[in-house]
């Protein structure tokens, strides 16, 4: 699943190559929920490090529909794609704080700080891996399997020790990400709750109740098989 985050990259190191106070003040941007950081086709002048909040990346298809290609939170780097223009649009799902770094400064910063260069490469690798996993998910899985994989990815990312976690995006965003209709997402979430696989504590807050059932679906099983595993247990 293309859900990415990581350790916040520190661009505030002191010493040679560090940023001045004025640089830091200019680099921070606050983006309200549902506002865009950039649009598809905009000139790629900056990279953006997400410091807090969630964003979605999407593309507009030929027929005018949107395809959400990923969700990113703190630690993600936006604008890494090659070329002179952004290939995706980026919209804030929640209020977001980002740090903007001029693309032209990246070679200088990396040359002065090899550790920073390593962090950038590792984050690029993580985001590439999640994007490749998404290609398999959307193309090969059923609606139940897609949603189970999505819920597990968020649970593992946001609550690795178990417990409650937030799905801050709209149901329509989930549908555009998984290639499902809005009505299908809503119906399947209600079905998962009825089967006691998840609990919807509120519209945006969830808890996984039966991880084994969701994992069985994510690995290619069917809903009835997951119910049989629960009954056997």
Rosetta blueprint (number, residue, H / E / L):
1 X L
2 X L
3 X E
4 X E
5 X L
6 X L
7 X L
8 X L
9 X L
10 X L
11 X L
12 X L
13 X L
14 X L
15 X L
16 X L
17 X L
18 X L
19 X L
20 X L
21 X H
22 X H
23 X H
24 X H
25 X H
26 X H
27 X H
28 X E
29 X E
30 X E
31 X E
32 X L
33 X L
34 X L
35 X L
36 X E
37 X E
38 X E
39 X L
40 X L
41 X L
42 X L
43 X E
44 X L
45 X L
46 X E
47 X E
48 X E
49 X E
50 X E
51 X E
52 X E
53 X L
54 X L
55 X E
56 X E
57 X E
58 X E
59 X E
60 X E
61 X L
62 X L
63 X L
64 X L
65 X L
66 X E
67 X E
68 X E
69 X E
70 X E
71 X E
72 X E
73 X L
74 X L
75 X L
76 X L
77 X E
78 X E
79 X L
80 X L
81 X L
82 X L
83 X L
84 X L
85 X E
86 X L
87 X L
88 X L
89 X E
90 X E
91 X E
92 X E
93 X L
94 X L
95 X L
96 X E
97 X E
98 X E
99 X E
100 X E
101 X E
102 X E
103 X H
104 X H
105 X H
106 X H
107 X H
108 X H
109 X H
110 X H
111 X H
112 X H
113 X L
114 X H
115 X H
116 X H
117 X H
118 X H
119 X H
120 X H
121 X H
122 X H
123 X H
124 X H
125 X H
126 X H
127 X H
128 X H
129 X H
130 X H
131 X H
132 X H
133 X H
134 X H
135 X H
136 X H
137 X H
138 X H
139 X H
140 X H
141 X L
142 X L
143 X H
144 X H
145 X H
146 X H
147 X H
148 X H
149 X H
150 X H
151 X H
152 X H
153 X H
154 X H
155 X H
156 X H
157 X H
158 X H
159 X L
160 X L
161 X L
162 X L
163 X L
164 X E
165 X E
166 X E
167 X L
168 X L
169 X L
170 X L
171 X H
172 X H
173 X H
174 X H
175 X H
176 X H
177 X H
178 X H
179 X L
180 X L
181 X L
182 X H
183 X H
184 X H
185 X H
186 X H
187 X H
188 X H
189 X H
190 X H
191 X H
192 X H
193 X H
194 X H
195 X L
196 X L
197 X L
198 X E
199 X E
200 X E
201 X L
202 X L
203 X L
204 X L
205 X E
206 X E
207 X E
208 X E
209 X L
210 X L
211 X H
212 X H
213 X H
214 X H
215 X H
216 X H
217 X H
218 X H
219 X L
220 X L
221 X L
222 X L
223 X H
224 X H
225 X H
226 X H
227 X H
228 X H
229 X H
230 X H
231 X H
232 X H
233 X L
